[in-house]
Amino acid sequence: MLNGSDIVAPDKRTPGVVAIDPAIYPMLDKRYARRIERLKVQVLQQDEGGEYFRFLTHLVQTQQEILARTPLELADIEAIHSLLKQGDPEAAQFERSLGGIPGWQAAYTTLATQLAPMLPQKAAQALGNLSASKAQLIKAAAHLLRADYAQVDPGVAVVVWAALSTCWAQAVTFKQGEGIVQSLAHATHCPCCHAPPVASLVMGGAREGLRYLQCSLCEVRWHRVRAVCVACDASGQLDHWTLDDAKSAIQIETCGDCRSYIKTLRLDYDPELEAVADDLGSLLLDSAMETEGFMRIGINPFSFPA
């Protein structure tokens, strides 16, 4: 492992950047198209696991079709925003609110139907069982949104989360700015939907050198300065690690103060990278950090903990 850093001090503005957008909302069709292309690259690059990346490619293609054919109804958009504003309601109320949003449930049914033929019989049956039981589907979704990941089978969780994500991303983007429910300056979780980040992105182009975190659920990116830890805001023991090349486009940022880490994708080095697909394709870095006793900040929605 190699260690190196080119982070900008907290009191310095990145050269050439005139203004910093606090949040960047996704153009979801383009986000899905980029993810599909990067998943296809992973199919070719992976010595093992290529079939799973092929499955995920089909999953994102189905999300893309849902977006094009059955965009979220305004009533569901309002209901999702109402749910996000509730804070942390008790479990029964939370499940009732989820149950009153039919768009994500229909998205799940479409995903489960389209993906089942690609799966072993047992996995396909698990997806079908949730489609047949609205109560169980809502309960599974509630567990995931409350970060109770261990309560849901990881394979099922990927599909339930994909259905939620397709709808939450549309809802948050529809009301850009209105849905921010917490301060962005120190946000470890998404300021729009409370979900954890997938990864940290160092931007290129007009935002070159700025860091944004990308939400694992609603796909929003929010700005965080690079000179502090995402989890604890400390700056004294930040390190950046790669497996081979200090200029690698995929890195790990660790904090020696709180023993956390986050994957960092350097879009200024490789603008073709995509947060979800390329994070999943570089899990060897995660394994190395976890061996050293660091705990990951955030999740990959295609790889829930077992």
Secondary structure, DSSP 8 states (H G I E B T S, - for coil): -EE------TT---TT-----SEE---HHHHHHHHHHHHHHHHHH-SS-HHHHHHHHHHHHHHHHHHHHS---HHHHHHHHHHHHT-S--HHHHHHHHHT-HHHHHHHHHHHHHHGGGS-HHHHHHHHHHHH-HHHHHHHHHHHHTT-GGGS-HHHHHHHHHHHHHHHHHHHHHTTTTT--S-STT-SS-TTT---EEEEEE--GGGTT-EEEEESSS--EEE--TTS-TTT---TTEEEEESS-TT-SEEEEEETTTTEEEEEEETTT-TT--HHHHHHTTHHHHHHHHHTT-EESS-BTTB---
